[in-house]
Amino acid sequence: MLFEYCAENFTNIEAALRAGADRIELCDNLAQGGTTPSAGVIEQAVRIVREHEGAELRVIIRPRRGNFDYSKAEMRAMETDIRYAGANGVDGVVLGCLKRRSKGKGFELDLDATGRLVKVTQGVGEMRGRELGITFHMAFDALDEAEQLTAIDALAELGVDHILTHGGPANTPIEDNYEHLRALIAHAGDRLTILPGGGITAKNAEQVACALGVDELHGTKIVVL
């Protein structure tokens, strides 16, 4: 079982790795859903993770709180952040872009914007000589369930290797979303990994993993610090 610990700043990374975390998702401002950490935080997190053989570090690329519909300036900022993070030793990035529907309410996958960020990530990986992992974050849960299977197809084609999802509204228990999560996992197959998160702790991780048949889980309390 691979546990991905969602870390705010680098304060608890050492403890999380010692407690059994295998991969770190590095964020700032978790109360706002997570935003891109500073250059200094990224550098220190890389240093800590490198001291633990086999551990990985992915950093969230998100310039602000709120929705995932980004301006041109925000897109340029995220591209710069990806280049910096990749050049300074991270193993992957966590990203995602949506756009407002032209008709009706809500958001849909912004394939062009997400594709731009994926290409930047892939380019950095080629320059480093080592592929960077790419997670599409919980912006996925803002999509209508009817569109999520198509989104999986598109993201797999782009080169995304993980989708982080609660499987339903954020305020619902993870157990209430098992049925939909199973459908997402089955549809993804071996093309990419559906990474369940939100409400998963060290206490219920084994139950969730068994119920869904997965071997990767994500959370801020996925290990006991």
PyRosetta script that sets phi, psi and omega in degrees:
from pyrosetta import init, pose_from_sequence

init()
pose = pose_from_sequence("MLFEYCAENFTNIEAALRAGADRIELCDNLAQGGTTPSAGVIEQAVRIVREHEGAELRVIIRPRRGNFDYSKAEMRAMETDIRYAGANGVDGVVLGCLKRRSKGKGFELDLDATGRLVKVTQGVGEMRGRELGITFHMAFDALDEAEQLTAIDALAELGVDHILTHGGPANTPIEDNYEHLRALIAHAGDRLTILPGGGITAKNAEQVACALGVDELHGTKIVVL")
pose.set_psi(1, 129.2)
pose.set_omega(1, 177.1)
pose.set_phi(2, -101.2)
pose.set_psi(2, 124.3)
pose.set_omega(2, 177.3)
pose.set_phi(3, -104.8)
pose.set_psi(3, 123.1)
pose.set_omega(3, 174.6)
pose.set_phi(4, -101.1)
pose.set_psi(4, 116.5)
pose.set_omega(4, -179.2)
pose.set_phi(5, -93.9)
pose.set_psi(5, 126.6)
pose.set_omega(5, 178.8)
pose.set_phi(6, -88.4)
pose.set_psi(6, 111.1)
pose.set_omega(6, -172.3)
pose.set_phi(7, -107.2)
pose.set_psi(7, 134.8)
pose.set_omega(7, 170.2)
pose.set_phi(8, -97.0)
pose.set_psi(8, 116.1)
pose.set_omega(8, -174.3)
pose.set_phi(9, 64.9)
pose.set_psi(9, -169.8)
pose.set_omega(9, -176.8)
pose.set_phi(10, -104.8)
pose.set_psi(10, 7.9)
pose.set_omega(10, -172.1)
pose.set_phi(11, -56.8)
pose.set_psi(11, -45.4)
pose.set_omega(11, -173.4)
pose.set_phi(12, -102.7)
pose.set_psi(12, 8.0)
pose.set_omega(12, -175.8)
pose.set_phi(13, -62.9)
pose.set_psi(13, -47.2)
pose.set_omega(13, 180.0)
pose.set_phi(14, -57.1)
pose.set_psi(14, -47.2)
pose.set_omega(14, -179.7)
pose.set_phi(15, -63.9)
pose.set_psi(15, -39.9)
pose.set_omega(15, -179.6)
pose.set_phi(16, -64.8)
pose.set_psi(16, -42.1)
pose.set_omega(16, 179.4)
pose.set_phi(17, -65.7)
pose.set_psi(17, -40.0)
pose.set_omega(17, 178.4)
pose.set_phi(18, -67.6)
pose.set_psi(18, -28.1)
pose.set_omega(18, -178.6)
pose.set_phi(19, -83.9)
pose.set_psi(19, -4.8)
pose.set_omega(19, 175.4)
pose.set_phi(20, 120.5)
pose.set_psi(20, 2.2)
pose.set_omega(20, 175.4)
pose.set_phi(21, -69.5)
pose.set_psi(21, 142.0)
pose.set_omega(21, -178.9)
pose.set_phi(22, -107.8)
pose.set_psi(22, -25.0)
pose.set_omega(22, -179.6)
pose.set_phi(23, -141.0)
pose.set_psi(23, 142.3)
pose.set_omega(23, 178.9)
pose.set_phi(24, -110.9)
pose.set_psi(24, 130.7)
pose.set_omega(24, 165.2)
pose.set_phi(25, -99.9)
pose.set_psi(25, 114.3)
pose.set_omega(25, -174.9)
pose.set_phi(26, -93.1)
pose.set_psi(26, 126.1)
pose.set_omega(26, -178.8)
pose.set_phi(27, -135.7)
pose.set_psi(27, 166.5)
pose.set_omega(27, 163.2)
pose.set_phi(28, -118.8)
pose.set_psi(28, 161.1)
pose.set_omega(28, 171.6)
pose.set_phi(29, 53.2)
pose.set_psi(29, 56.1)
pose.set_omega(29, 179.8)
pose.set_phi(30, -62.7)
pose.set_psi(30, -28.1)
pose.set_omega(30, 177.7)
pose.set_phi(31, -62.9)
pose.set_psi(31, -21.0)
pose.set_omega(31, 178.3)
pose.set_phi(32, -101.9)
pose.set_psi(32, 13.3)
pose.set_omega(32, 179.6)
pose.set_phi(33, 92.2)
pose.set_psi(33, -0.9)
pose.set_omega(33, 177.9)
pose.set_phi(34, 97.2)
pose.set_psi(34, 126.1)
pose.set_omega(34, 174.6)
pose.set_phi(35, -132.7)
pose.set_psi(35, 170.3)
pose.set_omega(35, -176.5)
pose.set_phi(36, -63.0)
pose.set_psi(36, 127.4)
pose.set_omega(36, 176.9)
pose.set_phi(37, -73.9)
pose.set_psi(37, 166.8)
pose.set_omega(37, -178.6)
pose.set_phi(38, -71.4)
pose.set_psi(38, 165.3)
pose.set_omega(38, 177.8)
pose.set_phi(39, -58.6)
pose.set_psi(39, -43.2)
pose.set_omega(39, -179.1)
pose.set_phi(40, -64.2)
pose.set_psi(40, -40.0)
pose.set_omega(40, 178.4)
pose.set_phi(41, -64.9)
pose.set_psi(41, -42.6)
pose.set_omega(41, 178.3)
pose.set_phi(42, -60.1)
pose.set_psi(42, -45.8)
pose.set_omega(42, -178.4)
pose.set_phi(43, -61.7)
pose.set_psi(43, -43.7)
pose.set_omega(43, -179.2)
pose.set_phi(44, -69.6)
pose.set_psi(44, -36.6)
pose.set_omega(44, 177.5)
pose.set_phi(45, -64.3)
pose.set_psi(45, -42.6)
pose.set_omega(45, 177.1)
pose.set_phi(46, -59.4)
pose.set_psi(46, -44.5)
pose.set_omega(46, -179.8)
pose.set_phi(47, -58.9)
pose.set_psi(47, -44.6)
pose.set_omega(47, -179.0)
pose.set_phi(48, -65.9)
pose.set_psi(48, -46.4)
pose.set_omega(48, -177.3)
pose.set_phi(49, -64.1)
pose.set_psi(49, -36.8)
pose.set_omega(49, -178.7)
pose.set_phi(50, -64.8)
pose.set_psi(50, -18.6)
pose.set_omega(50, 178.1)
pose.set_phi(51, -79.7)
pose.set_psi(51, -5.3)
pose.set_omega(51, -179.4)
pose.set_phi(52, -118.5)
pose.set_psi(52, 108.0)
pose.set_omega(52, -175.5)
pose.set_phi(53, -59.1)
pose.set_psi(53, 131.3)
pose.set_omega(53, 177.2)
pose.set_phi(54, 86.8)
pose.set_psi(54, -13.4)
pose.set_omega(54, 179.7)
pose.set_phi(55, -75.1)
pose.set_psi(55, 151.1)
pose.set_omega(55, -178.7)
pose.set_phi(56, -125.7)
pose.set_psi(56, 158.2)
pose.set_omega(56, 179.0)
pose.set_phi(57, -133.5)
pose.set_psi(57, 123.5)
pose.set_omega(57, 171.3)
pose.set_phi(58, -118.3)
pose.set_psi(58, 140.8)
pose.set_omega(58, -176.9)
pose.set_phi(59, -115.7)
pose.set_psi(59, 136.8)
pose.set_omega(59, 179.0)
pose.set_phi(60, -73.4)
pose.set_psi(60, 140.0)
pose.set_omega(60, 177.0)
pose.set_phi(61, -115.2)
pose.set_psi(61, 95.0)
pose.set_omega(61, -176.4)
pose.set_phi(62, -154.3)
pose.set_psi(62, 114.1)
pose.set_omega(62, -169.8)
pose.set_phi(63, -78.4)
pose.set_psi(63, -13.1)
pose.set_omega(63, -175.2)
pose.set_phi(64, -162.6)
pose.set_psi(64, 169.4)
pose.set_omega(64, 173.0)
pose.set_phi(65, -75.6)
pose.set_psi(65, 177.1)
pose.set_omega(65, 173.5)
pose.set_phi(66, 94.0)
pose.set_psi(66, -150.8)
pose.set_omega(66, -175.0)
pose.set_phi(67, -75.1)
pose.set_psi(67, -178.4)
pose.set_omega(67, -174.4)
pose.set_phi(68, -115.4)
pose.set_psi(68, 25.4)
pose.set_omega(68, 177.4)
pose.set_phi(69, -99.5)
pose.set_psi(69, 108.6)
pose.set_omega(69, -166.8)
pose.set_phi(70, -107.0)
pose.set_psi(70, 146.1)
pose.set_omega(70, 176.6)
pose.set_phi(71, -77.4)
pose.set_psi(71, 171.8)
pose.set_omega(71, 177.8)
pose.set_phi(72, -61.7)
pose.set_psi(72, -40.5)
pose.set_omega(72, 179.4)
pose.set_phi(73, -64.9)
pose.set_psi(73, -41.0)
pose.set_omega(73, 178.3)
pose.set_phi(74, -65.3)
pose.set_psi(74, -37.2)
pose.set_omega(74, 176.6)
pose.set_phi(75, -62.7)
pose.set_psi(75, -43.8)
pose.set_omega(75, 179.5)
pose.set_phi(76, -63.7)
pose.set_psi(76, -38.9)
pose.set_omega(76, 178.6)
pose.set_phi(77, -62.8)
pose.set_psi(77, -42.0)
pose.set_omega(77, -179.8)
pose.set_phi(78, -67.3)
pose.set_psi(78, -37.4)
pose.set_omega(78, 176.7)
pose.set_phi(79, -61.8)
pose.set_psi(79, -43.1)
pose.set_omega(79, 177.4)
pose.set_phi(80, -62.7)
pose.set_psi(80, -42.8)
pose.set_omega(80, 179.9)
pose.set_phi(81, -63.5)
pose.set_psi(81, -38.4)
pose.set_omega(81, 177.3)
pose.set_phi(82, -63.3)
pose.set_psi(82, -45.6)
pose.set_omega(82, -179.7)
pose.set_phi(83, -61.8)
pose.set_psi(83, -42.3)
pose.set_omega(83, 179.7)
pose.set_phi(84, -64.3)
pose.set_psi(84, -50.3)
pose.set_omega(84, -177.2)
pose.set_phi(85, -61.0)
pose.set_psi(85, -44.5)
pose.set_omega(85, -179.7)
pose.set_phi(86, -64.3)
pose.set_psi(86, -39.3)
pose.set_omega(86, -179.6)
pose.set_phi(87, -71.2)
pose.set_psi(87, -17.2)
pose.set_omega(87, -175.6)
pose.set_phi(88, -112.6)
pose.set_psi(88, 23.6)
pose.set_omega(88, 162.7)
pose.set_phi(89, 103.1)
pose.set_psi(89, 2.9)
pose.set_omega(89, 178.5)
pose.set_phi(90, -70.5)
pose.set_psi(90, 159.3)
pose.set_omega(90, -179.3)
pose.set_phi(91, -94.3)
pose.set_psi(91, -12.8)
pose.set_omega(91, -179.3)
pose.set_phi(92, -178.1)
pose.set_psi(92, 175.9)
pose.set_omega(92, -179.5)
pose.set_phi(93, -130.1)
pose.set_psi(93, 159.1)
pose.set_omega(93, -179.9)
pose.set_phi(94, -123.7)
pose.set_psi(94, 118.9)
pose.set_omega(94, -170.8)
pose.set_phi(95, -149.2)
pose.set_psi(95, 177.5)
pose.set_omega(95, 176.4)
pose.set_phi(96, 166.9)
pose.set_psi(96, 138.8)
pose.set_omega(96, -179.1)
pose.set_phi(97, -130.8)
pose.set_psi(97, 136.4)
pose.set_omega(97, 174.0)
pose.set_phi(98, -121.3)
pose.set_psi(98, 169.2)
pose.set_omega(98, 174.3)
pose.set_phi(99, -140.9)
pose.set_psi(99, 153.2)
pose.set_omega(99, 179.5)
pose.set_phi(100, -68.3)
pose.set_psi(100, 143.3)
pose.set_omega(100, 178.5)
pose.set_phi(101, -65.4)
pose.set_psi(101, 142.9)
pose.set_omega(101, 176.4)
pose.set_phi(102, -70.1)
pose.set_psi(102, -28.4)
pose.set_omega(102, 176.6)
pose.set_phi(103, -132.6)
pose.set_psi(103, 132.2)
pose.set_omega(103, 179.7)
pose.set_phi(104, 87.8)
pose.set_psi(104, -179.0)
pose.set_omega(104, -177.1)
pose.set_phi(105, -95.7)
pose.set_psi(105, 165.0)
pose.set_omega(105, 174.4)
pose.set_phi(106, 93.4)
pose.set_psi(106, -170.1)
pose.set_omega(106, -173.5)
pose.set_phi(107, -128.1)
pose.set_psi(107, 157.8)
pose.set_omega(107, 174.0)
pose.set_phi(108, -131.8)
pose.set_psi(108, 165.1)
pose.set_omega(108, -179.7)
pose.set_phi(109, -60.7)
pose.set_psi(109, 129.7)
pose.set_omega(109, 173.0)
pose.set_phi(110, -94.6)
pose.set_psi(110, 92.2)
pose.set_omega(110, -174.2)
pose.set_phi(111, -69.0)
pose.set_psi(111, -36.7)
pose.set_omega(111, -179.5)
pose.set_phi(112, -65.6)
pose.set_psi(112, -48.4)
pose.set_omega(112, -178.8)
pose.set_phi(113, -65.9)
pose.set_psi(113, -44.6)
pose.set_omega(113, 178.1)
pose.set_phi(114, -62.1)
pose.set_psi(114, -41.4)
pose.set_omega(114, 179.0)
pose.set_phi(115, -61.2)
pose.set_psi(115, -37.4)
pose.set_omega(115, 177.1)
pose.set_phi(116, -60.4)
pose.set_psi(116, -46.4)
pose.set_omega(116, -178.8)
pose.set_phi(117, -67.8)
pose.set_psi(117, -37.4)
pose.set_omega(117, 177.3)
pose.set_phi(118, -63.1)
pose.set_psi(118, -42.5)
pose.set_omega(118, -180.0)
pose.set_phi(119, -64.0)
pose.set_psi(119, -39.9)
pose.set_omega(119, 176.5)
pose.set_phi(120, -61.0)
pose.set_psi(120, -44.4)
pose.set_omega(120, 179.5)
pose.set_phi(121, -61.3)
pose.set_psi(121, -45.2)
pose.set_omega(121, 179.8)
pose.set_phi(122, -64.4)
pose.set_psi(122, -37.8)
pose.set_omega(122, 178.4)
pose.set_phi(123, -64.4)
pose.set_psi(123, -40.9)
pose.set_omega(123, 176.9)
pose.set_phi(124, -63.1)
pose.set_psi(124, -41.2)
pose.set_omega(124, 178.6)
pose.set_phi(125, -61.5)
pose.set_psi(125, -40.3)
pose.set_omega(125, 178.2)
pose.set_phi(126, -64.3)
pose.set_psi(126, -39.4)
pose.set_omega(126, 178.9)
pose.set_phi(127, -66.2)
pose.set_psi(127, -34.5)
pose.set_omega(127, 179.4)
pose.set_phi(128, -79.4)
pose.set_psi(128, -19.5)
pose.set_omega(128, -175.3)
pose.set_phi(129, 79.3)
pose.set_psi(129, 18.0)
pose.set_omega(129, 179.4)
pose.set_phi(130, -151.2)
pose.set_psi(130, 124.8)
pose.set_omega(130, -175.9)
pose.set_phi(131, -63.0)
pose.set_psi(131, 137.0)
pose.set_omega(131, 174.6)
pose.set_phi(132, -92.9)
pose.set_psi(132, 137.4)
pose.set_omega(132, 175.3)
pose.set_phi(133, -72.1)
pose.set_psi(133, 153.7)
pose.set_omega(133, -179.0)
pose.set_phi(134, -134.9)
pose.set_psi(134, 116.8)
pose.set_omega(134, 174.8)
pose.set_phi(135, -106.1)
pose.set_psi(135, 132.1)
pose.set_omega(135, 169.9)
pose.set_phi(136, -89.5)
pose.set_psi(136, 119.8)
pose.set_omega(136, -170.7)
pose.set_phi(137, -79.9)
pose.set_psi(137, -167.0)
pose.set_omega(137, -171.5)
pose.set_phi(138, -71.4)
pose.set_psi(138, 7.2)
pose.set_omega(138, 164.7)
pose.set_phi(139, -55.4)
pose.set_psi(139, -25.7)
pose.set_omega(139, 178.3)
pose.set_phi(140, -54.6)
pose.set_psi(140, -36.1)
pose.set_omega(140, -176.5)
pose.set_phi(141, -74.0)
pose.set_psi(141, -10.1)
pose.set_omega(141, 175.9)
pose.set_phi(142, -82.4)
pose.set_psi(142, -9.9)
pose.set_omega(142, 177.9)
pose.set_phi(143, -80.3)
pose.set_psi(143, 148.6)
pose.set_omega(143, 172.4)
pose.set_phi(144, -61.0)
pose.set_psi(144, 140.7)
pose.set_omega(144, -179.3)
pose.set_phi(145, -55.7)
pose.set_psi(145, -33.5)
pose.set_omega(145, -179.0)
pose.set_phi(146, -65.8)
pose.set_psi(146, -22.0)
pose.set_omega(146, -178.2)
pose.set_phi(147, -98.0)
pose.set_psi(147, -8.8)
pose.set_omega(147, -172.6)
pose.set_phi(148, -69.3)
pose.set_psi(148, -33.6)
pose.set_omega(148, 178.6)
pose.set_phi(149, -66.2)
pose.set_psi(149, -41.9)
pose.set_omega(149, 176.4)
pose.set_phi(150, -64.0)
pose.set_psi(150, -37.1)
pose.set_omega(150, 178.1)
pose.set_phi(151, -63.8)
pose.set_psi(151, -39.5)
pose.set_omega(151, 176.4)
pose.set_phi(152, -58.6)
pose.set_psi(152, -44.7)
pose.set_omega(152, 179.3)
pose.set_phi(153, -58.1)
pose.set_psi(153, -47.4)
pose.set_omega(153, -176.5)
pose.set_phi(154, -66.8)
pose.set_psi(154, -42.3)
pose.set_omega(154, -178.1)
pose.set_phi(155, -69.1)
pose.set_psi(155, -37.8)
pose.set_omega(155, 176.3)
pose.set_phi(156, -62.6)
pose.set_psi(156, -39.6)
pose.set_omega(156, 179.5)
pose.set_phi(157, -65.8)
pose.set_psi(157, -35.7)
pose.set_omega(157, 178.8)
pose.set_phi(158, -67.6)
pose.set_psi(158, -32.0)
pose.set_omega(158, -176.6)
pose.set_phi(159, 118.8)
pose.set_psi(159, 8.3)
pose.set_omega(159, 174.1)
pose.set_phi(160, -67.0)
pose.set_psi(160, 136.8)
pose.set_omega(160, -178.1)
pose.set_phi(161, -109.3)
pose.set_psi(161, -12.7)
pose.set_omega(161, 176.3)
pose.set_phi(162, -139.7)
pose.set_psi(162, 146.2)
pose.set_omega(162, 167.7)
pose.set_phi(163, -124.1)
pose.set_psi(163, 119.8)
pose.set_omega(163, 178.3)
pose.set_phi(164, -88.3)
pose.set_psi(164, 124.6)
pose.set_omega(164, -175.9)
pose.set_phi(165, -151.6)
pose.set_psi(165, 145.7)
pose.set_omega(165, 173.5)
pose.set_phi(166, -88.8)
pose.set_psi(166, -16.2)
pose.set_omega(166, 179.6)
pose.set_phi(167, 82.0)
pose.set_psi(167, 4.2)
pose.set_omega(167, -179.1)
pose.set_phi(168, 178.3)
pose.set_psi(168, -173.4)
pose.set_omega(168, 179.9)
pose.set_phi(169, -55.0)
pose.set_psi(169, 146.6)
pose.set_omega(169, -174.1)
pose.set_phi(170, -61.5)
pose.set_psi(170, -26.9)
pose.set_omega(170, -175.6)
pose.set_phi(171, -88.3)
pose.set_psi(171, 7.0)
pose.set_omega(171, 179.6)
pose.set_phi(172, -96.7)
pose.set_psi(172, 147.0)
pose.set_omega(172, 173.9)
pose.set_phi(173, -63.0)
pose.set_psi(173, 143.9)
pose.set_omega(173, -179.3)
pose.set_phi(174, -57.5)
pose.set_psi(174, -31.7)
pose.set_omega(174, -179.0)
pose.set_phi(175, -63.5)
pose.set_psi(175, -29.5)
pose.set_omega(175, 179.3)
pose.set_phi(176, -70.4)
pose.set_psi(176, -13.9)
pose.set_omega(176, -173.9)
pose.set_phi(177, -108.7)
pose.set_psi(177, 9.6)
pose.set_omega(177, -177.7)
pose.set_phi(178, -55.3)
pose.set_psi(178, -46.0)
pose.set_omega(178, -175.2)
pose.set_phi(179, -59.7)
pose.set_psi(179, -46.6)
pose.set_omega(179, -178.9)
pose.set_phi(180, -70.0)
pose.set_psi(180, -38.6)
pose.set_omega(180, 177.7)
pose.set_phi(181, -61.2)
pose.set_psi(181, -40.4)
pose.set_omega(181, 178.0)
pose.set_phi(182, -61.5)
pose.set_psi(182, -39.0)
pose.set_omega(182, 178.7)
pose.set_phi(183, -64.9)
pose.set_psi(183, -41.3)
pose.set_omega(183, 178.4)
pose.set_phi(184, -64.4)
pose.set_psi(184, -44.4)
pose.set_omega(184, -178.9)
pose.set_phi(185, -63.0)
pose.set_psi(185, -43.3)
pose.set_omega(185, 179.8)
pose.set_phi(186, -64.6)
pose.set_psi(186, -40.4)
pose.set_omega(186, -178.5)
pose.set_phi(187, -68.5)
pose.set_psi(187, -39.0)
pose.set_omega(187, -179.4)
pose.set_phi(188, -67.0)
pose.set_psi(188, -35.4)
pose.set_omega(188, -178.8)
pose.set_phi(189, 57.4)
pose.set_psi(189, -134.1)
pose.set_omega(189, 179.6)
pose.set_phi(190, -98.8)
pose.set_psi(190, 14.1)
pose.set_omega(190, -179.1)
pose.set_phi(191, -76.9)
pose.set_psi(191, -37.0)
pose.set_omega(191, 175.7)
pose.set_phi(192, -157.3)
pose.set_psi(192, 169.1)
pose.set_omega(192, -177.1)
pose.set_phi(193, -100.8)
pose.set_psi(193, 124.2)
pose.set_omega(193, 169.8)
pose.set_phi(194, -83.0)
pose.set_psi(194, 119.1)
pose.set_omega(194, -174.5)
pose.set_phi(195, -107.0)
pose.set_psi(195, 101.9)
pose.set_omega(195, 180.0)
pose.set_phi(196, -67.8)
pose.set_psi(196, 140.4)
pose.set_omega(196, 179.0)
pose.set_phi(197, -155.7)
pose.set_psi(197, 165.9)
pose.set_omega(197, 179.3)
pose.set_phi(198, 93.1)
pose.set_psi(198, 104.1)
pose.set_omega(198, 179.4)
pose.set_phi(199, 81.9)
pose.set_psi(199, 12.0)
pose.set_omega(199, 177.2)
pose.set_phi(200, -101.4)
pose.set_psi(200, 126.8)
pose.set_omega(200, -178.0)
pose.set_phi(201, -127.6)
pose.set_psi(201, 175.0)
pose.set_omega(201, 176.5)
pose.set_phi(202, -59.8)
pose.set_psi(202, -26.6)
pose.set_omega(202, -177.4)
pose.set_phi(203, -75.7)
pose.set_psi(203, -37.2)
pose.set_omega(203, -176.5)
pose.set_phi(204, -109.3)
pose.set_psi(204, 4.9)
pose.set_omega(204, -175.1)
pose.set_phi(205, -59.5)
pose.set_psi(205, -45.3)
pose.set_omega(205, -178.4)
pose.set_phi(206, -63.1)
pose.set_psi(206, -41.0)
pose.set_omega(206, 178.8)
pose.set_phi(207, -63.0)
pose.set_psi(207, -45.0)
pose.set_omega(207, -179.9)
pose.set_phi(208, -63.6)
pose.set_psi(208, -45.2)
pose.set_omega(208, -178.9)
pose.set_phi(209, -61.0)
pose.set_psi(209, -43.0)
pose.set_omega(209, 179.9)
pose.set_phi(210, -66.9)
pose.set_psi(210, -41.4)
pose.set_omega(210, -178.4)
pose.set_phi(211, -64.8)
pose.set_psi(211, -34.1)
pose.set_omega(211, -175.2)
pose.set_phi(212, -101.3)
pose.set_psi(212, -13.9)
pose.set_omega(212, -178.5)
pose.set_phi(213, 68.8)
pose.set_psi(213, 37.4)
pose.set_omega(213, -177.9)
pose.set_phi(214, -111.7)
pose.set_psi(214, 161.6)
pose.set_omega(214, 177.1)
pose.set_phi(215, -124.9)
pose.set_psi(215, 18.0)
pose.set_omega(215, 172.7)
pose.set_phi(216, -139.0)
pose.set_psi(216, 135.1)
pose.set_omega(216, 178.5)
pose.set_phi(217, -137.9)
pose.set_psi(217, 155.2)
pose.set_omega(217, -174.3)
pose.set_phi(218, -128.8)
pose.set_psi(218, 143.7)
pose.set_omega(218, 173.4)
pose.set_phi(219, 175.8)
pose.set_psi(219, 163.8)
pose.set_omega(219, 175.5)
pose.set_phi(220, -83.4)
pose.set_psi(220, -13.0)
pose.set_omega(220, 179.5)
pose.set_phi(221, -128.2)
pose.set_psi(221, 29.1)
pose.set_omega(221, -175.1)
pose.set_phi(222, -70.9)
pose.set_psi(222, -21.9)
pose.set_omega(222, 173.4)
pose.set_phi(223, -129.8)
pose.set_psi(223, 158.3)
pose.set_omega(223, 180.0)
pose.set_phi(224, -91.3)
pose.set_psi(224, 116.1)
pose.set_omega(224, -178.0)
pose.set_phi(225, -80.8)
pose.dump_pdb("model.pdb")
